[in-house]
Amino acid sequence: MPENITRFLEKSPLTASAPCRVDMGGTLDIKTIYLPMGHLSPATFNLAIDLRTEVTLRPHTAGVVKVSSRGFDSVEFPAADAPYDHPLGLMFAIAAHYNAAGLHLDIRSASPPKSALGGSSAAAVALVCALESINSGKKEVSRKEIALTAHAIEEGAARIPCGLQDQLAAVYGGANAWFWRSFDGRSDFRRSIIMDEARCLDFNQCFLVAYCGVQHESSNINGRWMSHFVRAENRALWRKIIHYAGSFIEALSTGQLDEAILSMNRESDLRKQMTPDVFDDMGDRLVLSARETECGARFTGAGGGGCVWALGDPDNISRLKGKWEAILRAREDALLLNTRIDTRGVTAPDGIMLTD
């Protein structure tokens, strides 16, 4: 890291950005589950969507880090004394990892705050990418290393097991399945590209994303899922969840949309059986409407507020759009999100090449 990062940024502020995601099979990317269940080939699917989170690094008071982000009050602390349990603590923890101070982290997200779309992980990926680009004057930055670094710092700051799928979606973009287990002693995941760019373009007509107007708290539901699992509760349900996540991925990769919808709905039912509050009242109405329109529907992330996404053929999705808009009008902050698949993944500051 340059000795005087403030002077470095005065010459040229740096910006990096990364996409959010919708997903299927989340929490299977947490080691607590996927290592004991590795023989069942647990896998997670996600679509990166073009609700991007942009992080700009600007100069600030020497020795101080300031963070601004929509939905939160701007805050600054001496770099050495910043709290990591603050709502924006992850950003301070990442800055500390790079021994970076004298900078203002300006975060601009196109997704609603705490919408269960992986926005905090997208911000972390963008910030790691930006800081890596000025660390020791690097001209090439590894996508995989960005994801692993962002995840490790987030898991450490959170003090609980965290999945890796959000960081991977933010880094690589597109439509991917992630298979989870220790493959070679060095990597705990394998990527399978489910759709190329041309198919992603067509698939934009096959899904919807709705924000329910209520912020989620992923640690609440995720924590209960982890507690149940380690106490050997609901193990049979987890085996079924792994099965339906896998059958969803197989169906989607081979173009069997009806089978993918069936697997999506069955997996969602199992989650609700374990934790009935994974959907709120509005989420339940959105799911029922989707199923009545021959579509699949599922919460994003760990649910409990945030977003619901739907999957279906273009005609049914078109019909569902009007139904969902009518349901969402019942809550002031709820809305249908205008989004498409993002195939770019993380974008680095000018002059920096991203490698796999």
N, C-alpha and C positions, 0 to 999 in steps of 0.2 A: 504494500500500500504506500503511495507517495507520502513523504513526511508531512507535507503541507497540502492536505486534500482540499482545504478551503481555497487556496490559491489555484489548485488544479481545476476546480469546478468554476471558478470565476472566469476562466478562459472559455469554458464550454460546459454548461449543465448536461448531464447524461440522462437519457430516458430508455427504459426497457419496459416491455409489456408482455402479458401472458393471458390466455383465455381461461374462462370458467368451464364447468362441465355438468352434464347430467349423467346418471349412472344406473347400473343394474348389478346387484351382487355386492354392494359395498359392505365393509367390515370383514369380508373374506380376505382383504389385503392386510389385515392386522396379524402379526406373528402369533399372538395368543391363540388364534384360530387356525391359521393356515399351516403352521408347522406340525401340530398334532394330527391335522386332517390332510396332510400332504399326499397320502396314498389315494385320496379321492379326487385329486387334480382340481383344487379350488381355483376359481377364476372370477375376475371382475371385468365388466364391460363399461366403457364410458365413451361419450361423445363430447369432444371439446366444442364449445359454442362461442360465438363471436361477441359475447359480453365480456370484454377484455378489461383487465386491471393494469393500469399504467403507473409506473413509479418513476418520478423525476428527482434526480439528486441535484440540489442547489447548495451554494455556500451559505454558511451560517456562523454563529459565534464560535470562536475557537474553543475546543474541549466540550462542546455541547452538541447534542443530537435533538432535533425537532422533528416531530411527525405530524402530518396533517392528513386526514382521511375523511371523506364524506360519511356522515352518520356518527362521527365522534368529535369531541372537542380537541382542537390542536393542543399538543403537549410537548414540553421539552424538559430534558434532564441533563445534568453533567453525564458524559458518556460512561464514566466509571461507576456511577451510582444509579443508573436507570433501572427501574423495577421490571422484571420480566413477567410478573403476574398482572400487569396492567392490561386493559383491553387491547392496547397497541404494543404490548410487551414483546411480541414476536419480532417486530421490526427493530426494536432496541437490541434484542438478543443477536439478531443477524449482524447489525452494525458492530456490536462488540466482538463477534467472531472475527471480523476483518480489522479490528482495532481502528475503526473509522469514527472520527469525530469532526466537529466543525462543519456539519452538513444538515440540510433540511430535506427530509424525505416527504415528498408531496405525492400522495396516493390518490389516484382518480379511477374509480371503478364504475363500470357501466351496469353492474348488477346491484340489486338492493342489498343493504347491509344485512349480514347474518341470514342470507337467503338459502343456505344449504347447497350452494352451487360451487363450493370450493374457493370462494373469493379470497380468503386469508392465505390459502396455499398458493394461489395465483400471484398474490402480492409478494409473498415470500420468494417465489421463483423469479419474479421480475427483479426484485432487489438483489438477490444473490447473483443473477446474471449481470446486473449493472456493476456491482462491487467486484465481481471476478474480472470484469473487463478492464478495471483500472488497477487490479492487484498485480504488482510486479510488471506492469506494462504488457499484459497478455494480449495477443492478437487472435488467438483461437480459444474458445471455451467449449467444453464438452457438455452436451445436453444431459447426459446421464449423470455427470458429476453435479450439475446444477440441481437436478431433482434430488439426488441423495443428500447433498449438503442442506438444502432447504428442509427436507424431511427430518434429518437428524436434529437440526436446531429446533424445529417445531416440536418434535417429540420431547426433547430435553426441557424446553420451556414449559410445555404442558404438563409434564411429570406423569403422563399416562401413555399407554400404547397408542400410537397413531398409525393409520394406514398410509400407504404411499401412492394410491391411485390418483389423488388430486394433483400431486406434484407432477406425476408422469403425464397426465392429460394436459396440464399447463405447459409442459416442456415440449411434447411431441405434437399436440394437436390431433385432429382427425378422429376416426372411429377405430378404437382398438380394444382388443381383449388382452388382459394381463393375467398370466398364469402364475400362481404363487406356490412356491416351495423352494428349498435350497437345491438349485440345479447343479452347481459345480463348485460349491464351497465359496464362491466369490459373489454370486448374484442370486437373489431370492425371487427374481421374476423373469418371465419371458414374454416378449411382446408379440402379438399376432395382429396384423393389420386386417381389419374386417372389411373395410371399404376403401377403394382408391378414390382419388379426387373426383373423377367423373361420377361414380356412384354416390359419393357424398352430396354432390350437387342435386341429383335426383331425389335423394333421401330427405332433403330439406322439406319436401311436401308431405312427409310421413310422420312428423312429430310436432308437438306443441309443448310449451313450457308456461306454467302459470305460477305467479307468486301469490301466496295465500294472504299476504298482508300481515302476517305474524312472524316475528323473528324466531329462529330456532336456537336451541341450545344442544348441540350434538353430544356433549359430554354426558348429559343426563341419560339419554337412551343408550348410547354406546356403552356407557359405564354399566348399565343394567345388563346389556347383552354379554359383556365380558364377564361380569360376576356370575351370571347364570351358567355360562360356558365352563368356567373353571370349577364351579361346584357340581359339574356333571348334570345340570338341569337343561332340558330341551336339546340334548345332543342329537336325538333322532330328528328333531326339526332342523337342526343345522345341517345334517346330512342331506335332508331333502332340499334345503336352500342351495347347497352346493350343486345338487343335481339339476335344479331348475335354472340356476345361473348358467351352468354348462350347456343345458339344452337350448336356452335362449341364444347363447353365443353361436352354437352350431346352426340353429335355424336361421339366424340373421345372416351368417356368413354364406349360407346356401340359398338365400332369397326366399325362405319359407316364412313369410310374414305372419300368417295365421298361427303357426306353431310358436313363433317368438312371442306373440301377444298372449297366447295361452300360458307359456312359461312365466312371462312377466307377471300376469295376474295371480298365478299360483304362488310364486315367490313372495309377492306382496301380501297375500293372505296369510302365509306362514309368519311373516314379520309381525303382522297385526295380531295374530294369535299369541305371540310372545309378549308384545307390548301394544296394547290397544290404543295408547295415545300416540302411536307413530303417525297417525293422521288426526287432525282436529276436525271439527264439524264441517268446515268448508272443504277440507281435503276429502272427507267421506263423500260429500256431494259431488265433487269433481270426479272421483273414482267411479261412483255409481253412474254418472252421466256418460263417462267414457265407455264403460262396459255396455250400457244400453245402446251405444253407437258402434258396437263391435270393435272397440279399441282396447288396448291395454293402458294401464295407468299405474304409476308408482311414485312414491316420494323420492326426493333427491337426498343424497347424503344419508344422514341418520334420521331424517324426518323430524317429527315433533314441531312442526312449523316450517317456514321456508317455502319450498317449491314442490309442485307436483308436475310430472311430465307424462305425456300421452304418446302412444305409438299406434299407428293404423295406416290403412291404405289412404291415398290422397283424397278420395271422395269422402270417406268417413271422417278424416281429420278436418276437412272443410266444413262438414256438418257440425262436428264437435266444437269448432272454434266459436260459433255463435252461441252455443249452449254454455260453454265455459264463460264467455264474456258476460252473459246474463247472471250466472251464479256469482261471479267475482264482483259484480256491482253492489252486492249486499254488504261489502266491507270496504271502508274508505281507501285503504292503502293497497288493496288487492288489485292485481291487473294481469293481463296476458302479456308475456314478454315477447317482443319482436326479435327473434334470433334465428341464426342459421349455424350450420357446422363450420367451425374454424379449423382449417387445415394447416395453418401456419405454425401453431405452437408459439413458443417464446420468441420474441424479437429482441435482438441485442442492440446496444448503441451503435451508431455509425462506425464503420471501420472494423467491427469485430465479427469474425467468422464463427458460426456455430457448427460443431462437429457432433457426430453421434457418440 
